[in-house]
Amino acid sequence: MPAPRTVLLTGAAGGVGTLMRDLLPAYGYELRLFDVAPVDGEPDAITADLADKAALREAVRGVDAIIHLAGISLEASFDKILRANIEGTYNLYEAAREEGVRRTVFASSNHAVGFTPRPQGDDPLIPVDTPRRPDTYYGLSKCFGEDLAQLYWDLHGLETVSVRIGSCFPEPTTVRMLSVWMSPEDGARLFHAALTAENVGHTVVYGSSANTRLWWDLSSARALGYEPRDDSEVYAAKLVAEQGELDPGNPEHAHLGGAFTTNPPRWPH
């Protein structure tokens, strides 16, 4: 499809949102910014909660597409996850339906499948249709978001690419992250592909760079036109020297979700 011109970016003050604010305009996008927190240096950003249906409706009005990054990005109580990630995502999709926005890119997470054992040795890469095994209430909310996206495609014809993001940082900081890292530049390439690919219906993809130590299958992302260019292996020697290789006997190292399966980091951080 032609590249959307105006894209609503929710969660614009967050970590991934901040990176995408810098990178996506180079692809020709005009970003409309939305976050519950003020966005530094962006006086025109919309500061509102996902529970504010009127503000969401106004934010969505007139945009060509949505990148939905907003919500709680770590573990929290079920009540907090319910309000921010489950009800908030529903509110966003309702606003999109009411305003006729036909394409959303939903920030899902590897934590939707966090209790999946990680590949070892000659194990095959994990396919995108592996059974979901959330590792937290946070991961559970991402399963809900994927199902909501499927429902709104089947019921209302709203298309979504759900991106199971690994770790999107300027560089990996742990040995585990060598397998799930997505460089910011590759993140922008993937979001651009997700916004412009034809006939996506509801498509689920893994979001990472083309890492030597990759754990999951990127074929559904590549089918959108995504061509990752980065590889975490350039950081491997330093991280392995500092932290050692992953230990299969360590429960934190045994599953895709890492520490989220044993002692998840809590929100707020």
C-alpha positions as CSV (number, residue, x, y, z in Angstrom):
1,M,0.0,0.0,0.0
2,P,1.2,3.6,-0.4
3,A,3.2,4.9,2.5
4,P,0.8,6.6,5.1
5,R,1.6,10.2,5.5
6,T,0.3,10.9,9.0
7,V,0.9,8.2,11.7
8,L,-0.3,8.4,15.3
9,L,2.5,7.2,17.6
10,T,1.2,6.3,21.0
11,G,3.7,5.8,23.8
12,A,5.8,8.5,22.1
13,A,7.7,9.4,25.4
14,G,8.8,5.8,26.0
15,G,12.0,4.1,25.1
16,V,11.0,2.7,21.8
17,G,8.8,5.7,21.0
18,T,11.6,8.1,21.6
19,L,13.8,6.1,19.2
20,M,11.1,6.0,16.5
21,R,10.4,9.7,16.8
22,D,13.9,10.2,15.6
23,L,14.0,7.6,12.9
24,L,10.6,7.3,11.2
25,P,10.3,10.8,9.8
26,A,13.2,9.9,7.4
27,Y,10.7,7.5,5.8
28,G,8.4,10.4,5.0
29,Y,6.0,10.1,8.0
30,E,4.5,13.0,9.8
31,L,4.1,11.8,13.4
32,R,1.3,12.7,15.7
33,L,2.5,12.0,19.2
34,F,0.5,10.7,22.1
35,D,1.6,9.7,25.6
36,V,0.3,9.9,29.2
37,A,3.6,11.7,30.0
38,P,4.7,14.9,28.4
39,V,7.0,14.4,25.4
40,D,10.2,16.4,25.8
41,G,10.7,19.1,23.1
42,E,7.3,18.3,21.5
43,P,4.8,21.0,22.6
44,D,2.2,19.7,20.1
45,A,2.2,16.2,21.5
46,I,-1.1,15.0,23.0
47,T,-0.8,14.3,26.7
48,A,-3.6,12.0,27.7
49,D,-4.3,8.5,29.2
50,L,-5.6,5.6,27.1
51,A,-8.7,5.6,29.3
52,D,-9.6,9.1,27.9
53,K,-11.8,8.0,25.0
54,A,-12.5,11.5,23.8
55,A,-8.8,12.3,23.7
56,L,-8.1,9.1,21.8
57,R,-10.8,9.7,19.3
58,E,-9.4,13.2,18.6
59,A,-5.8,11.8,18.4
60,V,-6.9,9.2,15.9
61,R,-9.0,11.5,13.7
62,G,-7.5,12.1,10.3
63,V,-4.4,9.9,10.6
64,D,-3.6,7.3,8.0
65,A,-2.2,4.6,10.4
66,I,-1.3,4.0,14.0
67,I,1.8,2.6,15.7
68,H,0.6,1.6,19.2
69,L,3.4,1.4,21.7
70,A,1.6,2.9,24.7
71,G,1.0,1.0,27.9
72,I,2.9,-0.7,30.8
73,S,6.0,-2.4,29.4
74,L,7.0,-4.4,32.5
75,E,5.2,-6.5,35.0
76,A,2.6,-4.9,37.3
77,S,-0.5,-5.9,39.2
78,F,-3.3,-7.3,37.1
79,D,-5.5,-4.3,37.8
80,K,-2.9,-1.9,36.4
81,I,-2.2,-4.1,33.4
82,L,-6.0,-4.4,32.8
83,R,-6.5,-0.7,32.7
84,A,-3.4,0.3,30.7
85,N,-2.8,-2.6,28.3
86,I,-6.1,-4.4,27.9
87,E,-8.7,-1.7,28.3
88,G,-6.4,0.9,26.8
89,T,-5.7,-1.2,23.7
90,Y,-9.5,-1.8,23.3
91,N,-10.1,1.9,23.6
92,L,-7.6,2.6,20.8
93,Y,-9.1,0.0,18.5
94,E,-12.5,1.4,19.1
95,A,-11.3,4.9,18.2
96,A,-9.6,3.5,15.1
97,R,-12.8,1.8,14.1
98,E,-15.0,4.8,14.7
99,E,-12.6,7.1,12.7
100,G,-12.0,4.6,9.9
101,V,-8.2,4.1,10.4
102,R,-7.5,0.9,8.5
103,R,-3.9,0.0,9.5
104,T,-2.4,-0.4,13.0
105,V,1.0,-1.7,14.0
106,F,0.6,-3.2,17.5
107,A,3.6,-3.5,19.8
108,S,3.3,-7.1,21.1
109,S,6.2,-8.7,22.8
110,N,8.3,-11.9,23.0
111,H,6.7,-12.2,26.5
112,A,3.5,-13.4,24.9
113,V,5.5,-16.6,24.3
114,G,7.9,-16.1,27.2
115,F,7.7,-19.6,28.7
116,T,8.6,-21.2,25.4
117,P,11.9,-23.0,25.8
118,R,14.7,-21.3,24.0
119,P,16.4,-23.1,21.1
120,Q,19.6,-24.8,21.9
121,G,22.2,-26.5,19.7
122,D,20.6,-27.6,16.4
123,D,17.0,-26.8,17.6
124,P,14.9,-25.1,14.9
125,L,14.0,-21.5,15.1
126,I,10.8,-20.8,17.0
127,P,7.9,-20.2,14.5
128,V,5.5,-17.3,14.9
129,D,2.6,-19.8,15.3
130,T,4.1,-21.5,18.3
131,P,1.5,-21.8,21.1
132,R,1.4,-18.7,23.2
133,R,2.8,-19.1,26.7
134,P,2.8,-15.7,28.4
135,D,5.3,-15.3,31.3
136,T,3.6,-12.4,33.1
137,Y,0.3,-10.5,33.3
138,Y,2.2,-8.1,30.9
139,G,2.8,-11.0,28.5
140,L,-0.8,-12.0,28.9
141,S,-2.0,-8.5,27.9
142,K,0.0,-8.9,24.7
143,C,-1.8,-12.1,23.9
144,F,-5.0,-10.2,24.4
145,G,-3.8,-7.4,22.0
146,E,-3.0,-10.0,19.3
147,D,-6.5,-11.6,19.7
148,L,-8.1,-8.2,19.7
149,A,-6.3,-7.3,16.5
150,Q,-7.5,-10.6,14.9
151,L,-11.1,-9.8,16.0
152,Y,-11.1,-6.3,14.5
153,W,-9.7,-7.7,11.2
154,D,-12.4,-10.4,11.1
155,L,-15.2,-8.3,12.3
156,H,-14.4,-4.8,11.0
157,G,-11.7,-5.2,8.3
158,L,-9.1,-3.2,10.3
159,E,-5.6,-4.5,9.5
160,T,-2.9,-5.0,12.0
161,V,0.7,-6.2,12.1
162,S,1.5,-7.4,15.7
163,V,5.2,-7.1,16.3
164,R,6.6,-9.3,19.1
165,I,9.4,-7.0,20.0
166,G,12.5,-8.5,21.5
167,S,14.7,-5.8,23.0
168,C,15.0,-2.5,21.1
169,F,18.0,-0.6,22.4
170,P,21.0,1.2,20.8
171,E,23.0,-1.9,21.7
172,P,22.4,-5.2,23.6
173,T,23.3,-5.2,27.3
174,T,23.0,-8.9,28.2
175,V,24.0,-12.2,26.7
176,R,20.3,-13.1,26.4
177,M,19.7,-9.9,24.4
178,L,22.2,-11.0,21.8
179,S,19.4,-13.4,20.6
180,V,16.4,-11.0,20.7
181,W,18.0,-7.6,20.1
182,M,16.5,-5.3,17.5
183,S,18.6,-2.3,16.6
184,P,16.7,1.0,16.5
185,E,17.4,1.3,12.8
186,D,16.0,-2.2,12.1
187,G,13.0,-1.3,14.3
188,A,12.3,1.6,12.0
189,R,12.7,-0.6,8.9
190,L,10.3,-3.2,10.4
191,F,7.7,-0.6,11.4
192,H,7.9,1.0,7.9
193,A,7.4,-2.5,6.3
194,A,4.5,-3.1,8.6
195,L,2.9,0.2,7.6
196,T,3.3,-0.3,3.9
197,A,2.9,-4.0,3.1
198,E,-0.1,-5.0,1.1
199,N,-3.0,-7.1,2.4
200,V,-1.6,-8.0,5.9
201,G,-5.0,-8.8,7.5
202,H,-3.7,-9.7,10.9
203,T,-0.1,-10.7,10.7
204,V,2.1,-11.6,13.6
205,V,5.9,-11.2,13.3
206,Y,8.9,-11.3,15.6
207,G,10.8,-8.1,15.9
208,S,14.6,-8.4,16.0
209,S,17.7,-7.9,13.9
210,A,19.3,-10.6,11.9
211,N,21.3,-11.8,14.9
212,T,23.7,-14.7,14.6
213,R,22.3,-16.1,17.8
214,L,18.7,-15.6,16.7
215,W,16.0,-17.7,18.5
216,W,13.0,-17.1,16.3
217,D,11.9,-17.3,12.7
218,L,11.8,-13.9,11.0
219,S,10.1,-15.2,7.8
220,S,6.7,-13.5,8.4
221,A,8.5,-10.2,9.0
222,R,10.6,-10.7,5.8
223,A,7.4,-11.4,3.9
224,L,6.3,-7.9,4.7
225,G,9.4,-6.5,3.0
226,Y,11.5,-6.2,6.1
227,E,15.2,-6.5,5.5
228,P,17.2,-6.4,8.7
229,R,20.7,-5.1,8.4
230,D,22.2,-5.4,11.8
231,D,23.6,-8.3,13.9
232,S,24.2,-8.3,17.7
233,E,27.3,-10.5,17.3
234,V,29.6,-7.5,17.1
235,Y,28.8,-7.0,20.8
236,A,29.1,-10.7,21.8
237,A,32.7,-11.0,22.8
238,K,32.5,-8.2,25.3
239,L,29.2,-9.4,26.9
240,V,30.2,-13.0,27.1
241,A,33.5,-12.0,28.7
242,E,31.6,-10.0,31.3
243,Q,28.6,-12.3,31.9
244,G,29.5,-15.8,30.6
245,E,27.4,-17.9,28.2
246,L,23.8,-18.7,29.0
247,D,23.4,-21.7,31.4
248,P,20.8,-24.2,30.3
249,G,20.4,-25.2,33.9
250,N,19.4,-21.7,35.0
251,P,15.6,-21.2,34.8
252,E,16.1,-17.6,33.8
253,H,18.2,-18.8,30.8
254,A,16.0,-21.7,29.8
255,H,13.1,-19.8,28.3
256,L,12.5,-17.0,25.7
257,G,11.2,-14.6,28.4
258,G,14.4,-14.7,30.5
259,A,14.0,-13.0,33.9
260,F,10.4,-12.4,33.2
261,T,9.8,-16.1,33.9
262,T,11.5,-16.0,37.3
263,N,11.7,-12.5,38.8
264,P,10.1,-10.1,36.3
265,P,11.1,-6.4,36.5
266,R,8.3,-4.4,37.9
267,W,6.5,-1.2,36.8
268,P,7.3,1.6,37.4
269,H,11.0,1.2,36.9
